[in-house]
C-alpha cells in the first residue's frame, strides 16, 4: 500500500512560480514510476510530468516542457514539481500518482495510487 499526500498549491500571478510536493508513504519497493497529472474544470485529467522510480528518467507533456521540472526529494520521501512561468491555462487540480507495473507513465488509468490533489490557480 502506498499513500500519497500533495501540498504546495495556491494562488499565483501569471509568470510566477510554485513548487508542489507529493509525500510518498508506505511500501515503495514496488513502485515503477511516479507522475503528476492535472484536471481543470470541465476537462479530462491530463498528464503533466513523470519520473522513473529506479532510473530517475523524467518525462514531460509538451504543454509544460521547459517550464516545469519533476524531481525526487531527500531519500525519495517526496516527488516534487517545480512550476515556473505559470500561465492562466495551468490552473487545475494537480494530483500525484504511483504506478507499480512496468509501462508508460502518461496514462492516468495505468496508475495504482493517487493523492487527494492540490489546487493551483494562476490569476492576476
C-alpha positions as CSV (number, residue, x, y, z in Angstrom):
1,X,0.0,0.0,0.0
2,X,1.2,3.5,-0.9
3,X,-0.3,6.7,0.4
4,X,0.4,9.9,-1.4
5,X,-0.2,13.4,0.0
6,X,0.2,16.5,-2.1
7,X,1.0,20.0,-0.8
8,X,2.1,23.4,-2.1
9,X,-0.8,24.5,-4.2
10,X,-2.2,28.0,-4.1
11,X,-2.9,31.3,-5.9
12,X,-0.1,32.8,-8.1
13,X,0.0,35.5,-10.7
14,X,0.9,34.7,-14.3
15,X,4.6,34.4,-14.7
16,X,5.0,33.3,-11.1
17,X,6.3,30.0,-9.6
18,X,5.0,27.3,-7.3
19,X,6.6,24.1,-6.0
20,X,4.3,21.1,-5.4
21,X,5.3,18.3,-3.2
22,X,4.0,14.7,-3.1
23,X,4.8,12.9,0.1
24,X,5.3,9.2,-0.6
25,X,4.4,6.9,2.3
26,X,4.2,3.1,2.7
27,X,5.7,0.4,0.6
28,X,7.8,1.9,-2.1
29,X,9.9,-1.0,-3.3
30,X,7.3,-2.0,-5.9
31,X,6.9,1.5,-7.4
32,X,7.9,1.7,-11.1
33,X,7.2,5.4,-11.6
34,X,5.5,8.5,-10.3
35,X,3.5,11.0,-12.2
36,X,1.9,14.4,-11.8
37,X,-1.4,14.9,-13.5
38,X,-3.9,17.8,-13.6
39,X,-7.6,18.4,-14.2
40,X,-9.1,21.7,-15.0
41,X,-12.9,22.3,-14.6
42,X,-14.9,20.6,-17.4
43,X,-11.8,18.9,-18.8
44,X,-10.3,15.4,-18.6
45,X,-7.4,14.7,-16.4
46,X,-4.1,15.2,-18.3
47,X,-0.5,14.1,-17.9
48,X,2.0,16.7,-16.7
49,X,5.2,15.0,-15.8
50,X,6.6,11.7,-14.7
51,X,9.8,10.2,-13.2
52,X,11.0,6.6,-13.3
53,X,11.5,5.5,-9.7
54,X,14.6,3.4,-10.4
55,X,16.4,5.3,-13.1
56,X,15.3,8.9,-12.4
57,X,14.4,9.4,-16.0
58,X,11.9,12.2,-16.5
59,X,9.1,12.8,-19.0
60,X,7.1,15.9,-19.7
61,X,3.9,16.9,-21.5
62,X,4.6,19.2,-24.4
63,X,2.4,22.0,-22.9
64,X,4.7,22.4,-19.9
65,X,8.1,21.4,-21.4
66,X,10.8,23.7,-20.3
67,X,8.7,25.4,-17.6
68,X,8.1,22.5,-15.1
69,X,10.6,20.1,-13.5
70,X,9.9,16.9,-11.7
71,X,12.4,15.5,-9.1
72,X,12.9,13.4,-6.1
73,X,13.1,15.0,-2.7
74,X,15.5,13.8,0.0
75,X,15.7,10.0,0.2
76,X,12.8,9.8,-2.2
77,X,10.4,10.7,0.5
78,X,8.8,13.2,-1.8
79,X,8.3,13.7,-5.6
80,X,8.3,17.4,-6.3
81,X,7.1,19.5,-9.2
82,X,8.7,22.9,-9.7
83,X,6.5,25.1,-11.8
84,X,7.9,28.2,-13.4
85,X,6.5,30.8,-15.8
86,X,3.0,29.8,-14.9
87,X,0.1,30.6,-17.2
88,X,-3.6,31.1,-16.6
89,X,-4.2,27.8,-18.5
90,X,-2.1,26.0,-15.9
91,X,-5.0,26.4,-13.4
92,X,-6.2,23.0,-12.3
93,X,-6.2,20.5,-9.5
94,X,-2.8,18.8,-9.5
95,X,-2.5,15.2,-8.3
96,X,0.4,12.8,-8.0
97,X,0.1,9.1,-8.7
98,X,2.2,6.0,-8.4
99,X,2.4,3.1,-10.9
100,X,3.6,-0.4,-9.8
101,X,4.0,-2.1,-13.1
102,X,6.3,-1.5,-16.0
103,X,4.9,0.6,-18.7
104,X,4.1,4.1,-19.9
105,X,3.8,6.8,-17.3
106,X,1.5,9.3,-19.0
107,X,-1.8,7.4,-18.8
108,X,-3.8,8.1,-15.7
109,X,-5.7,4.8,-15.7
110,X,-2.5,2.8,-15.5
111,X,-1.6,4.2,-12.1
112,X,-2.4,2.4,-8.9
113,X,-2.3,5.0,-6.2
114,X,-3.5,8.6,-6.1
115,X,-3.2,11.6,-3.8
116,X,-6.1,13.8,-3.0
117,X,-5.0,16.7,-5.2
118,X,-4.0,20.3,-4.6
119,X,-5.5,23.3,-6.3
120,X,-3.3,25.6,-8.4
121,X,-4.8,28.8,-9.5
122,X,-3.0,31.2,-11.8
123,X,-4.7,34.6,-12.0
124,X,-4.0,38.3,-11.9
